[in-house]
Amino acid sequence: MGANTSQVSDLSESQSIRTLIGPDAISENEPFWNQLISFTFTSPTSSADAKLLEEAVIPLAKTLIQNNPRSGNFGALVRVFLSRTKELKISTECQDQLFIWQAHNALFLVRCLLKVFIREMSEEELHLQFSYQERVPGTYDSICEDLLEELVCNLVHLIVEVPLLDITYNILFESVTTLLVLLSYQLFHKEILREGLIYGYLTKGRCLSLTSRLVKTLLYNFIRQEKCPPATHVLQTQSDGGGLLYGLASGVASEYKHTLS
């Protein structure tokens, strides 16, 4: 990844990716992050291409899992994304496509890594991956930050607050997809995960106040059936089974209903 157009074949050779997954910590203020998230990547348009992307990401993500307790670079990447989203609504009003593009790219990287993380570890272990960060020797963190909850709430807030326009379609699509990836722990359990950590963020945590608006927004967007803008770099949603937005909305609504009953 970097300033140039990237392809699946470029991932393992990318110096920026190697630095990200390496053992050395990268400060959130380093220019490295701007370079990392300044790329154009054409997302897969078929299941075969999607599989190629996943296969390319798996060894990279596994290396990061090994090095992240020392480097904390995954948490740094998440915080870089969160910092980009603080002014996303203003960027939308100002038509600042560069800012939105970089925020989307950061989230795309987070989502690709999360998909592997969730396959490889439990929710508790995933929570630990979010907690690792670089520490100056002899110091400790006085603020207990739940970065995973912060990410979930941020995704919900984006979906609810940022208007669906051509310039925001990609990042809103990526927000929904990332939320789906986080909620996919349910796929590995037959019973409803009422006590799951991530589900708890939506049903009992800081996100609870936005849950109803999330369902309403997703259903509204599904009813509108907005077409994917041209030259987009995200996957088209499929019409089978009601589409991506409907699937997420119905899943969250079902879990919310069970929690209240």
Residue, then its C-alpha position, 0 to 999 in steps of 0.5 A: m500500500g502507499a501512494n500508488t495503486s495497489q493490487v493483491s500481488d503487491l501486498s506481501e512486497s509492500q514496505s508500508i505493510r511490512t512496517l505495519i506488521g513488524p515488531d517496531a512501534i510506530s507513533e500515531n503522529e508519524p508521517f508513515w500513516n499518511q503514506l500507508i492510507s494513501f492508496t487506490f485499491t480496486s476491491p474484488t468483484s467476484s468471490a474468486d478475487a475476494k478469496l485471493l485477497e483473503e489468502a494474501v492477507i492471512p499470513l500478514a495478519k498472523t505476523l501482526i498478531q505475533n508482533n502486535p503485543r510488542s508494537g501496538n501497531f494495530g491499535a495505532l492503526v485503529r486510532v488513526f482511523l478514529s482520528r480521521t472520522k472526528e471531522l468526517k461530517i464536516s469533510t462531507e459538507c466541504q466535499d473534502q474527498l481526500f480526507i474521506w478517501q483516507a479514512h475509508n482506506a484506514l478502515f479497509l485495512v482494519r476490516c481486512l485484518l479483523k476478518v483474520f483476527i476473528r477466525e484466529m482468536s476469541e473475543e477476549e483475545l481480540h479485545l487484547q489485540f486492541s489494548y496493546q500499545e507502545r509504552v514509554p519505559g517507566t510510565y503507565d497509562s492512567i486512562c483505561e481506554d476500551l478501543l474496541e468499544e470505541l471502534v464499534c460506537n464510531l462505526v455506528h455513529l458514522i452510519v447514523e450521522v453521515p449522509l449517504l452521498d456519492i462521496t460517502y458511499n464507500i466509507l459507509f459501505e465499509s463501516v457496515t461491512t466492518l460492523l458485520v465482520l465484528l458481529s460475525y462471532q455469532l456464526f461460530h455459535k448456535e445460541i444467540l450471543r446475548e452475553g457476547l462482548i461485541y453484542g454487549y456494546l450494542t445492547k448495553g454499552r455506550c452504543l445503546s442510545l444509537t441502536s434504534r437509530l442504527v436499525k432505522t437508518l439501515l432500513y431506510n437506506f435499504i428502502r431507498q436502494e441507492k445505486c453504487p456510484p460509478a468508479t467505486h472501489v467497494l463491492q456491490t451489494q447483492s440483491d439475494g436475501g434482501g442485501l447487506l444493509y437489510g441483513l445487518a439491520s434484521g440481525v441487530a433488530s433481532e438481537y435487540k428484541h431478544t435482549l429487551s424481552 
